[in-house]
């Protein structure tokens, strides 16, 4: 493990987080696997090599502080943070959405990114060699909404703002920050796209999906750049999904 770069992936127990964590492990990274439940994290670790499960709740400042303390104690540094953990809300009219669901989405998708970014800054700016890279999972929801997705869309627009602020504020510390917006990655969560989802005109129609391995390769490319170069935003999507021209 000597000389290997250190990465942290949140939401590493399933879906995009798991795929990215495995790609990083296969590329030689030591990967800290964060998520609320230990069992899925251990499954991800067993599927790769040099994966280190650390259960954590990104919405809780104390839990995030403990996570980064564990990273610093074990490895002494962090080279890459992939802010991936997030949740969605039911696709229902906004007037029917419980306020608790709004708070849940904002806590996971916005506050979680902020807390992990804040902790990463504190570690990256003081380590030697100084600096590192932060990649945020934004979603195409940061560009255009789907019907009945106000909390998710608002949260992902907020993530784009955090990405740009982080990219700006990180310059003086050699911290690069970029965002990947993913459209219809073929995880369990995307099965609904194959069956049919509501379009902007109210129709229900199936949509193409994207192999999650292509997402993992895209994140790996962003991570591979020297800190002098940065992908600020990247969209990776199923070619024929109805994003371009939506609305």
Buried (B, 14 or more C-beta within 10 A) or exposed (E): EEEBBBBBBBBBBBBBBBBBBBBBBBBEBBBBBBBBEEEBBBBBBEEBBBBBBBBBBBBBBEBBBBBBEBBBEEBEBBBBBBBBBBBBBEBEEEEEBEEEBBEBBBBBBBBBBBBBBBBBBEBBBEBEEEBBBBBBBBBBBBBBBBBBBBBBBBBBBBBBEBBBEBBEEBEEBBBBBBBBBBBBBBBEEBEEBEEEBBBEEEEEEEBBBBEBEBBBBBBBEBBEEEBEEBBEBBBBBBEEBBBEEEE
